[in-house]
Amino acid sequence: MNLLEQIVARAKANKQRIVLPEAEEERTLRAADKVLADDIANLILIGNPANIQKSATEWGLKNIDKATIVDPSNNPKSEEFAAKLAELRKSKGMTIEQARELVTKNNLYLGCMIIKTEGADGQISGALSTTGETLRPALQIIKCAPGISCVSGAMLVLTHEQHYGENGIVVMGDVAVTPNPTADQLAQIAYASAETAKSVAGFQDPHVAMLSYSTKGSAKDAIDKATGKSVYVIDKVVEATKIAKEKYPNLKVDGELQADAALDPKVASIKAQGSDVAGKANVLVVPTLEVGNIGYKLVQRLGGATAIGPILQGIARPVNDLSRGCSVDDIYYMVAITACQAQNAKANEQL
């Protein structure tokens, strides 16, 4: 089985309840039909039931009746959700009237309230919504996972170089959300990316490399004379590695490492002797968003790698964002990915 098939199999083995708040959108509804046909997840579709059923009939979709359909304008739990949302956002000045408007008119808020009240395990949107619109209700309602204060995005990069990473697969973060993370945020991204590697990519033993343009002091940051602070990123990566080792003692993490020292055992033996990560890294944490975004796209275009994601991480329950140009298959596989993340989130709560 390839990685996507493995992800689907793990999702099937322990089905989760996933909300699709854009259920009247064609690609989303077609993906839902495929998910339900393959019994990957229990779906909650938000939208007008008559419109959903009419579209399903027109498009020959045979499995939509297996889903739970929630009508935002005629939802018996609307008042309960509004009261709960108003309470959650009271310190920000939200009134009960504003809360009612959100849970009846904004499907993304409604979906997050279903998760918050334990009626679902994860949500996917983005076919019609921006990343900001997807993240805003998630951060306001579901909030970050314990010990995490920043959301990040990981990419699964499937290469043809089987001797690197985990049989040619690496997880890279952050490639989607936080432009210039602090050292503490980088440490959190390292932990969250390792969790994604386990829950989604199926890695048994994540080895996290904190990447830079230096390996173990081979280069030094320039210092701004006016502020006395580092101009570049090496010191931040060194500090992030220290924080990650202290906060997550069970995490196999090392840095600062150049990409070749992180991935190639021969280079590691020269540049980073004694490191238990160098040459064996299967999770790569980049110092800034621009590095991650540029890096994975170069590998994708010039190296023929397949990039899956971004997969949002750091939220207490998974909420994932799609590209507005996504395909039916993109949504189908993101349901499976979100289900695997939900399994992991529940398992971590029981520890």
Disulfide bonds with the S-S distance in Angstrom:
none
